[in-house]
Amino acid sequence: QLIESGGGLVQAGNSLRLTCTASGRTFGTKAMAWFRQAPGKEREFVASISWGSGTLVYADSVKGRSFIARDNDKKMVYLRLNDLKSEDTAVYFCARGKEAVETTNEAEVDYWGQGTQVTVSS
């Protein structure tokens, strides 16, 4: 099971950190990722981190103002978003990849969290 936290209402220009906590064997030795889905849009990739944290991948929309990290001992994955924009408003989903390498599309995901809402006000 993957549980996201840290979402909420934030002002544009501010930052927030999302946390994903895995339970049981859900974490495994797999890559982890964040996706998001804005109202009326399809879910899209945001960021991914490989099992050993050696490979980080970001969507162009958040590159340079986001950072993904993981703590394998705690079974947690973090996503920090800086300089938030109205277009960052979405439900953010934590996801586990099928492999240890980076996961950048939904076909590579085998576990999903329920999502946490992030709303950016201007």
DSSP file (Angstrom, degrees, kcal/mol; ACC not computed):
  #  RESIDUE AA STRUCTURE BP1 BP2  ACC     N-H-->O    O-->H-N    N-H-->O    O-->H-N    TCO  KAPPA ALPHA  PHI   PSI    X-CA   Y-CA   Z-CA
    1    1 A Q              0   0    0      0, 0.0    22,-2.1     0, 0.0     2,-0.5   0.000 360.0 360.0 360.0 138.7    0.0    0.0    0.0
    2    2 A L  E     -A   22   0A   0    110,-0.4   112,-0.7    20,-0.2     2,-0.5  -0.968 360.0-169.7-117.5 129.2    1.2    3.5   -0.9
    3    3 A I  E     -A   21   0A   0     18,-2.2    18,-2.7    -2,-0.5     2,-0.3  -0.973   6.2-155.7-125.0 121.9   -0.1    6.5    1.1
    4    4 A E  E     +A   20   0A   0     -2,-0.5     2,-0.3    16,-0.2    16,-0.2  -0.645  17.6 167.6 -93.2 151.0    0.6   10.1    0.0
    5    5 A S  E     +A   19   0A   0     14,-2.1    14,-2.7    -2,-0.3   111,-0.1  -0.961  42.4  67.0-150.9 166.0    0.6   13.1    2.3
    6    6 A G        +     0   0    0      1,-0.3    11,-0.2    -2,-0.3    14,-0.1   0.346  64.7 128.6 104.0  -5.2    1.6   16.7    2.3
    7    7 A G        +     0   0    0     12,-0.1     2,-0.3    85,-0.1    -1,-0.3  -0.184  23.7 111.5 -74.7 174.8   -0.9   18.1   -0.2
    8    8 A G  E     -d  118   0B   0    109,-1.0   111,-2.8   108,-0.1     2,-0.6  -0.979  67.3 -39.3 155.8-164.4   -3.0   21.1    0.4
    9    9 A L  E     +d  119   0B   0     -2,-0.3     2,-0.3   109,-0.2   111,-0.2  -0.851  58.3 168.8 -98.3 124.0   -3.7   24.6   -0.6
   10   10 A V  E     -d  120   0B   0    109,-2.8   111,-3.0    -2,-0.6     2,-0.2  -0.943  33.1-111.2-133.6 154.7   -0.6   26.7   -1.3
   11   11 A Q  E >   -d  121   0B   0     -2,-0.3     3,-2.0   109,-0.2    73,-0.2  -0.565  44.6 -91.8 -84.0 149.4    0.1   30.1   -2.8
   12   12 A A  T 3  S+     0   0    0    109,-3.0    73,-0.2     1,-0.3    -1,-0.1  -0.304 112.9  30.2 -57.2 139.5    1.8   30.5   -6.1
   13   13 A G  T 3  S+     0   0    0     71,-2.6    70,-0.6     1,-0.4    -1,-0.3   0.160  99.4 105.5  93.9 -18.2    5.6   30.9   -5.7
   14   14 A N    <   -     0   0    0     -3,-2.0    70,-2.6    69,-0.2    -1,-0.4  -0.196  62.9-124.7 -85.0-177.5    5.7   28.8   -2.5
   15   15 A S        -     0   0    0     67,-0.2     2,-0.3    68,-0.2    67,-0.2  -0.844  21.0-177.1-125.8 161.0    7.0   25.3   -2.0
   16   16 A L  E     - B   0  81A   0     65,-2.0    65,-2.7    -2,-0.3     2,-0.5  -0.983  17.2-138.9-151.5 161.7    5.7   22.1   -0.7
   17   17 A R  E     - B   0  80A   0     -2,-0.3     2,-0.3   -11,-0.2    63,-0.2  -0.984  12.8-156.7-126.1 124.5    6.9   18.6    0.0
   18   18 A L  E     - B   0  79A   0     61,-3.3    61,-2.3    -2,-0.5     2,-0.4  -0.763   9.1-157.4 -96.0 143.9    4.9   15.5   -0.7
   19   19 A T  E     -AB   5  78A   0    -14,-2.7   -14,-2.1    -2,-0.3     2,-0.5  -0.968   6.8-163.4-124.3 138.7    5.6   12.2    1.1
   20   20 A C  E     -AB   4  77A   0     57,-2.8    57,-2.1    -2,-0.4     2,-0.5  -0.987   8.1-165.0-120.5 124.8    4.8    8.7    0.0
   21   21 A T  E     -AB   3  76A   0    -18,-2.7   -18,-2.2    -2,-0.5     2,-0.3  -0.940   5.7-154.9-113.6 127.4    4.9    6.0    2.7
   22   22 A A  E     -A    2   0A   0     53,-2.7     2,-0.3    -2,-0.5   -20,-0.2  -0.759   6.0-158.6-101.0 146.3    4.9    2.4    1.7
   23   23 A S    >   -     0   0    0    -22,-2.1     3,-1.8    -2,-0.3     4,-0.2  -0.859  54.0 -10.0-119.9 158.0    3.7   -0.5    3.8
   24   24 A G  T 3  S-     0   0    0     -2,-0.3     3,-0.4     1,-0.2     4,-0.2  -0.288 124.2 -27.2  60.5-137.1    4.4   -4.2    3.7
   25   25 A R  T 3  S+     0   0    0      1,-0.2    -1,-0.2     2,-0.1    -3,-0.0   0.253 106.9 106.7 -94.8  11.2    6.3   -5.4    0.7
   26   26 A T  S <  S+     0   0    0     -3,-1.8    -1,-0.2     1,-0.2    -2,-0.1   0.843  75.9  53.2 -62.1 -33.7    5.0   -2.6   -1.5
   27   27 A F  S >  S+     0   0    0     -3,-0.4     3,-1.1    -4,-0.2    -1,-0.2   0.970  78.4 151.9 -68.6 -52.9    8.3   -0.7   -1.6
   28   28 A G  T 3  S-     0   0    0     -4,-0.2     2,-0.2     1,-0.2    -2,-0.1  -0.105  71.2 -54.8  58.5-157.3   10.5   -3.6   -2.7
   29   29 A T  T 3  S+     0   0    0      2,-0.0     2,-0.3    23,-0.0    -1,-0.2  -0.454 100.9 121.0-111.8  55.3   13.6   -3.0   -4.7
   30   30 A K    <   -     0   0    0     -3,-1.1    70,-0.3    -2,-0.2     2,-0.1  -0.740  68.4 -97.2-119.4 161.6   11.8   -1.0   -7.3
   31   31 A A        -     0   0    0     68,-3.3    66,-3.2    70,-0.4     2,-0.3  -0.417  37.7-148.8 -69.0 154.4   11.9    2.5   -8.8
   32   32 A M  E     +FE  49  96B   0     17,-2.5    17,-2.9    64,-0.2    71,-0.3  -0.909  17.3 178.8-125.2 155.9    9.4    4.9   -7.4
   33   33 A A  E     -FE  48  95B   0     62,-2.6    62,-2.5    -2,-0.3     2,-0.4  -0.964  23.7-131.7-151.0 164.2    7.7    7.8   -9.2
   34   34 A W  E     +FE  47  94B   0     13,-3.0    12,-2.6    -2,-0.3    13,-1.7  -0.982  23.6 177.2-120.4 136.9    5.2   10.6   -8.9
   35   35 A F  E     -FE  45  93B   0     58,-2.5    58,-3.1    -2,-0.4     2,-0.3  -0.838   9.6-157.3-124.8 166.6    2.4   11.3  -11.4
   36   36 A R  E     -FE  44  92B   0      8,-2.6     8,-3.4    -2,-0.3     2,-0.4  -0.992   8.7-155.8-146.2 155.7   -0.3   13.9  -11.3
   37   37 A Q  E     - E   0  91B   0     54,-2.2    54,-2.4    -2,-0.3     6,-0.2  -0.951  11.0-158.6-136.0 115.0   -3.7   14.5  -12.8
   38   38 A A    >   -     0   0    0      4,-0.5     3,-2.3    -2,-0.4    52,-0.2  -0.504  44.5 -75.1 -84.9 158.0   -5.1   17.9  -13.3
   39   39 A P  T 3  S+     0   0    0      0, 0.0    -1,-0.1     0, 0.0     3,-0.1  -0.303 118.6   4.4 -55.9 128.1   -8.9   18.5  -13.6
   40   40 A G  T 3  S+     0   0    0      1,-0.2     2,-0.3    -3,-0.1    -2,-0.0   0.530 114.6  99.6  76.8   5.8  -10.1   17.4  -17.0
   41   41 A K  S <  S-     0   0    0     -3,-2.3    -1,-0.2     1,-0.0     2,-0.1  -0.805  75.7-101.6-122.6 164.0   -6.7   16.1  -18.1
   42   42 A E        -     0   0    0     -2,-0.3    -4,-0.5     1,-0.1     2,-0.1  -0.421  49.1 -89.5 -78.2 158.0   -5.0   12.7  -18.3
   43   43 A R        -     0   0    0     -6,-0.2     2,-0.3    -2,-0.1    -6,-0.3  -0.436  50.8-165.0 -67.1 140.5   -2.6   11.6  -15.6
   44   44 A E  E     -F   36   0B   0     -8,-3.4    -8,-2.6    -2,-0.1     2,-0.1  -0.930  22.6-101.3-132.4 154.5    1.0   12.6  -16.4
   45   45 A F  E     +F   35   0B   0     -2,-0.3   -10,-0.2   -10,-0.2     3,-0.1  -0.429  35.3 169.5 -69.9 142.8    4.5   11.7  -15.2
   46   46 A V  E     -     0   0B   0    -12,-2.6    13,-2.8     1,-0.4     2,-0.3   0.679  58.6 -20.6-118.2 -55.9    6.2   14.1  -12.8
   47   47 A A  E     -FG  34  58B   0    -13,-1.7   -13,-3.0    11,-0.2    -1,-0.4  -0.994  50.6-162.9-159.3 154.5    9.4   12.5  -11.4
   48   48 A S  E     -FG  33  57B   0      9,-2.4     9,-2.3    -2,-0.3     2,-0.4  -0.988   1.5-164.9-143.6 150.9   11.0    9.2  -10.9
   49   49 A I  E     -FG  32  56B   0    -17,-2.9   -17,-2.5    -2,-0.3     7,-0.2  -0.999  21.4-127.3-138.2 133.4   13.8    7.8   -8.8
   50   50 A S    >   -     0   0    0      5,-2.1     3,-1.6    -2,-0.4    51,-0.2  -0.206  36.1 -96.6 -73.5 170.1   15.6    4.5   -9.3
   51   51 A W  T 3  S+     0   0    0     49,-2.4   -21,-0.1     1,-0.3    21,-0.1   0.896 125.9  38.9 -56.5 -45.7   16.0    1.9   -6.5
   52   52 A G  T 3  S-     0   0    0     48,-0.2    -1,-0.3   -23,-0.1    49,-0.1   0.313 110.5-118.8 -89.2   8.8   19.5    3.1   -5.6
   53   53 A S  S <  S+     0   0    0     -3,-1.6    -2,-0.1     2,-0.2     3,-0.1   0.617  81.9 120.9  65.4  13.0   18.7    6.8   -6.1
   54   54 A G        +     0   0    0      1,-0.2     2,-0.5    -5,-0.0    -1,-0.1   0.732  66.5  50.5 -80.3 -20.6   21.3    6.9   -8.9
   55   55 A T        +     0   0    0      2,-0.0    -5,-2.1     0, 0.0     2,-0.4  -0.967  62.5 179.3-124.8 121.4   18.9    7.9  -11.6
   56   56 A L  E     -G   49   0B   0     -2,-0.5     2,-0.4    -7,-0.2    -7,-0.2  -0.967   5.2-173.0-118.3 133.7   16.5   10.8  -11.2
   57   57 A V  E     -G   48   0B   0     -9,-2.3    -9,-2.4    -2,-0.4     2,-0.4  -0.989   1.7-171.8-129.3 137.1   14.1   11.8  -14.0
   58   58 A Y  E     -G   47   0B   0     -2,-0.4   -11,-0.2   -11,-0.2     2,-0.1  -0.949  26.6-114.5-128.6 147.4   11.9   14.8  -14.2
   59   59 A A    >>  -     0   0    0    -13,-2.8     3,-1.6    -2,-0.4     4,-1.4  -0.483  33.3-116.8 -70.3 149.9    9.1   16.0  -16.5
   60   60 A D  T 34 S+     0   0    0      1,-0.3    -1,-0.1     2,-0.2     3,-0.1   0.828 112.4  65.6 -57.7 -31.4   10.0   19.2  -18.4
   61   61 A S  T 34 S+     0   0    0      1,-0.2    -1,-0.3     3,-0.0   -15,-0.1   0.725 116.5  24.4 -67.2 -21.4    7.2   20.9  -16.6
   62   62 A V  T X4 S+     0   0    0     -3,-1.6     3,-2.1   -16,-0.2     4,-0.3   0.432  88.2 128.5-121.3  -3.2    8.8   20.6  -13.2
   63   63 A K  T 3< S+     0   0    0     -4,-1.4     4,-0.1     1,-0.3   -16,-0.0  -0.297  76.8  18.8 -60.0 134.0   12.5   20.3  -14.1
   64   64 A G  T 3  S+     0   0    0      2,-0.3    -1,-0.3     1,-0.0    -4,-0.1   0.257 123.6  57.3  90.8 -12.5   14.7   22.7  -12.3
   65   65 A R  S <  S+     0   0    0     -3,-2.1    17,-3.6    17,-0.0     2,-0.3   0.134  97.4  64.1-134.5  20.2   12.2   23.4   -9.5
   66   66 A S  E     -C   81   0A   0     -4,-0.3    -2,-0.3    15,-0.2     2,-0.3  -0.960  53.8-165.5-140.9 160.4   11.5   20.0   -8.1
   67   67 A F  E     -C   80   0A   0     13,-2.1    13,-2.9    -2,-0.3     2,-0.4  -0.961   4.2-160.5-150.3 128.8   13.5   17.3   -6.4
   68   68 A I  E     +C   79   0A   0     -2,-0.3     2,-0.3    11,-0.2    11,-0.2  -0.891  19.5 163.5-110.5 141.0   12.7   13.6   -5.7
   69   69 A A  E     -C   78   0A   0      9,-1.9     9,-3.2    -2,-0.4     2,-0.3  -0.951  16.8-154.8-147.8 164.6   14.3   11.6   -3.0
   70   70 A R  E     -C   77   0A   0     -2,-0.3     2,-0.5     7,-0.2     7,-0.2  -0.991  13.3-154.0-145.0 153.6   13.8    8.3   -1.2
   71   71 A D  E  >> -C   76   0A   0      5,-2.8     5,-2.0    -2,-0.3     4,-1.0  -0.914  11.2-171.7-125.4 101.0   14.7    6.7    2.1
   72   72 A N  T  45S+     0   0    0     -2,-0.5    -1,-0.1     1,-0.2   -44,-0.1   0.820  84.1  56.6 -68.2 -30.7   14.7    2.9    1.5
   73   73 A D  T  45S+     0   0    0      1,-0.2    -1,-0.2     2,-0.1    -2,-0.0   0.892 116.4  36.2 -66.2 -37.8   15.0    2.2    5.3
   74   74 A K  T  45S-     0   0    0     -3,-0.3    -1,-0.2     2,-0.1    -2,-0.2   0.522 106.9-127.6 -90.2  -6.6   11.9    4.2    6.0
   75   75 A K  T  <5 +     0   0    0     -4,-1.0   -53,-2.7     1,-0.2     2,-0.4   0.940  63.1 136.2  57.0  49.8   10.1    3.1    2.8
   76   76 A M  E   < -BC  21  71A   0     -5,-2.0    -5,-2.8   -55,-0.2     2,-0.4  -0.947  40.5-164.1-129.2 148.5    9.4    6.7    1.9
   77   77 A V  E     -BC  20  70A   0    -57,-2.1   -57,-2.8    -2,-0.4     2,-0.3  -0.989  12.8-159.6-129.2 140.6    9.6    8.7   -1.2
   78   78 A Y  E     -BC  19  69A   0     -9,-3.2    -9,-1.9    -2,-0.4     2,-0.4  -0.896  10.6-168.0-123.0 148.7    9.6   12.5   -1.3
   79   79 A L  E     -BC  18  68A   0    -61,-2.3   -61,-3.3    -2,-0.3     2,-0.5  -0.957   7.4-166.7-134.5 118.0    8.8   15.1   -3.9
   80   80 A R  E     -BC  17  67A   0    -13,-2.9   -13,-2.1    -2,-0.4     2,-0.5  -0.904   3.2-168.0-104.5 130.1    9.6   18.7   -3.3
   81   81 A L  E     -BC  16  66A   0    -65,-2.7   -65,-2.0    -2,-0.5     3,-0.3  -0.975   6.0-169.2-118.6 124.7    8.1   21.3   -5.6
   82   82 A N        +     0   0    0    -17,-3.6   -67,-0.2    -2,-0.5   -68,-0.1  -0.680  63.9  21.1-107.6 163.4    9.4   24.8   -5.6
   83   83 A D  S    S-     0   0    0    -70,-0.6    -1,-0.2    -2,-0.2   -68,-0.2   0.922  86.5-149.5  47.8  55.6    8.0   28.0   -7.2
   84   84 A L        -     0   0    0    -70,-2.6   -71,-2.6    -3,-0.3     2,-0.3  -0.224  13.5-161.7 -62.1 144.0    4.6   26.5   -7.5
   85   85 A K    >   -     0   0    0    -73,-0.2     3,-2.1    -3,-0.1     4,-0.3  -0.817  33.8-107.6-122.4 162.0    2.4   27.6  -10.3
   86   86 A S  G >  S+     0   0    0     -2,-0.3     3,-1.7     1,-0.3    34,-0.3   0.842 118.0  63.1 -59.0 -32.0   -1.3   27.4  -10.9
   87   87 A E  G 3  S+     0   0    0      1,-0.3    -1,-0.3   -49,-0.0   -49,-0.0   0.554  88.7  70.0 -72.7  -5.3   -0.7   24.7  -13.5
   88   88 A D  G <   +     0   0    0     -3,-2.1     2,-0.3     2,-0.0    -1,-0.3   0.548  69.7 117.9 -83.6  -7.6    0.7   22.5  -10.7
   89   89 A T    <   +     0   0    0     -3,-1.7     2,-0.3    -4,-0.3    30,-0.2  -0.439  44.5 106.2 -62.2 122.6   -2.8   22.1   -9.3
   90   90 A A  E    S- H   0 118B   0     28,-2.0    28,-2.7    -2,-0.3     2,-0.6  -0.975  76.2 -81.7-177.5 170.0   -3.6   18.4   -9.5
   91   91 A V  E     -EH  37 117B   0    -54,-2.4   -54,-2.2    -2,-0.3     2,-0.5  -0.876  47.2-145.7 -90.3 126.6   -4.0   15.2   -7.6
   92   92 A Y  E     -EH  36 116B   0     24,-3.1    24,-2.0    -2,-0.6     2,-0.4  -0.830  12.9-161.6-102.0 130.5   -0.5   13.8   -7.1
   93   93 A F  E     -E   35   0B   0    -58,-3.1   -58,-2.5    -2,-0.5     2,-0.3  -0.906  11.8-142.9-115.1 135.3    0.0   10.0   -7.1
   94   94 A C  E     -E   34   0B   0     -2,-0.4    19,-2.4   -60,-0.2     2,-0.3  -0.738  27.7-173.8 -87.4 143.7    2.8    8.0   -5.7
   95   95 A A  E     -EI  33 112B   0    -62,-2.5   -62,-2.6    -2,-0.3     2,-0.5  -0.995  21.4-140.4-143.9 146.4    3.6    5.0   -7.9
   96   96 A R  E     -EI  32 111B   0     15,-2.3    14,-2.6    -2,-0.3    15,-1.1  -0.911  24.2-134.0-106.6 132.0    5.9    1.9   -7.7
   97   97 A G  E     - I   0 109B   0    -66,-3.2    12,-0.2    -2,-0.5     6,-0.1  -0.359  13.1-126.5 -79.3 162.8    7.6    0.8  -10.8
   98   98 A K  S    S+     0   0    0     10,-2.3     2,-0.2   -68,-0.1    11,-0.1   0.698  93.1  38.6 -79.6 -19.9    7.8   -2.8  -12.0
   99   99 A E  S    S-     0   0    0      9,-0.3   -68,-3.3     2,-0.3    -2,-0.2  -0.694  86.7-110.5-124.4 175.6   11.6   -2.6  -12.2
  100  100 A A  S    S+     0   0    0    -70,-0.3   -49,-2.4    -2,-0.2   -48,-0.2   0.715  94.0  79.3 -80.5 -21.3   14.5   -1.0  -10.3
  101  101 A V  S    S-     0   0    0    -51,-0.2   -70,-0.4     1,-0.2    -2,-0.3  -0.216 100.9 -57.4 -81.9 177.4   15.2    1.5  -13.0
  102  102 A E        -     0   0    0    -54,-0.1     2,-0.5   -71,-0.1    -1,-0.2  -0.129  44.9-147.5 -61.1 150.0   13.3    4.7  -13.5
  103  103 A T        +     0   0    0    -71,-0.3   -46,-0.1     1,-0.1   -56,-0.1  -0.975  28.6 158.2-120.3 116.9    9.6    4.6  -14.2
  104  104 A T        +     0   0    0     -2,-0.5     2,-0.3     1,-0.1   -59,-0.2   0.442  57.5  45.8-123.7  -2.3    8.2    7.3  -16.5
  105  105 A N  S >  S-     0   0    0    -61,-0.1     3,-2.0     1,-0.1     4,-0.1  -0.975  80.9-111.9-141.8 160.4    5.0    6.0  -17.8
  106  106 A E  G >  S+     0   0    0     -2,-0.3     3,-1.7     1,-0.3    -1,-0.1   0.768 110.5  66.6 -63.0 -27.8    1.9    4.3  -16.4
  107  107 A A  G 3  S+     0   0    0      1,-0.3    -1,-0.3     3,-0.0    -4,-0.0   0.721  98.6  54.7 -65.6 -18.9    2.6    1.1  -18.2
  108  108 A E  G <  S+     0   0    0     -3,-2.0   -10,-2.3   -11,-0.0     2,-0.4   0.364  92.2  93.4 -94.7   4.1    5.7    0.7  -16.0
  109  109 A V  E <   +I   97   0B   0     -3,-1.7   -12,-0.2   -12,-0.2     3,-0.1  -0.794  38.9 170.6-102.3 137.6    3.7    1.1  -12.8
  110  110 A D  E     +     0   0B   0    -14,-2.6     2,-0.4    -2,-0.4   -13,-0.1   0.548  69.7  41.2-119.3 -11.8    2.3   -1.8  -10.7
  111  111 A Y  E     -I   96   0B   0    -15,-1.1   -15,-2.3   -85,-0.0     2,-0.4  -1.000  63.4-170.9-135.5 139.7    1.2   -0.1   -7.5
  112  112 A W  E     -I   95   0B   0     -2,-0.4  -110,-0.4   -17,-0.2   -17,-0.2  -0.947  15.9-136.1-125.5 146.8   -0.6    3.3   -7.1
  113  113 A G        -     0   0    0    -19,-2.4  -110,-0.2    -2,-0.4     3,-0.1  -0.369  32.7-107.8 -84.6 177.8   -1.4    5.4   -4.1
  114  114 A Q        -     0   0    0   -112,-0.7  -111,-0.1     1,-0.1   -21,-0.1   0.685  61.1-119.3 -82.1 -18.7   -4.8    7.0   -3.7
  115  115 A G        -     0   0    0    -21,-0.1     2,-0.4   -24,-0.0   -22,-0.2   0.028  13.9-121.4  99.2 153.3   -3.4   10.5   -4.4
  116  116 A T  E     - H   0  92B   0    -24,-2.0   -24,-3.1  -111,-0.1     2,-0.3  -1.000  26.3-120.3-134.1 135.7   -3.2   13.8   -2.6
  117  117 A Q  E     - H   0  91B   0     -2,-0.4  -109,-1.0   -26,-0.2     2,-0.5  -0.571  23.7-171.9 -81.5 132.3   -4.7   17.0   -3.8
  118  118 A V  E     -dH   8  90B   0    -28,-2.7   -28,-2.0    -2,-0.3     2,-0.5  -0.992   4.2-175.8-120.2 123.8   -2.4   20.0   -4.4
  119  119 A T  E     -d    9   0B   0   -111,-2.8  -109,-2.8    -2,-0.5     2,-0.6  -0.980   8.3-160.3-123.7 123.3   -4.1   23.3   -5.1
  120  120 A V  E     -d   10   0B   0     -2,-0.5     2,-0.4   -34,-0.3  -109,-0.2  -0.897   7.8-157.9-106.1 121.7   -2.1   26.3   -6.0
  121  121 A S  E      d   11   0B   0   -111,-3.0  -109,-3.0    -2,-0.6    -2,-0.0  -0.785 360.0 360.0-100.8 142.4   -3.8   29.7   -5.6
  122  122 A S              0   0    0     -2,-0.4    -1,-0.1  -111,-0.2  -111,-0.1   0.441 360.0 360.0 -94.1 360.0   -2.6   32.8   -7.5
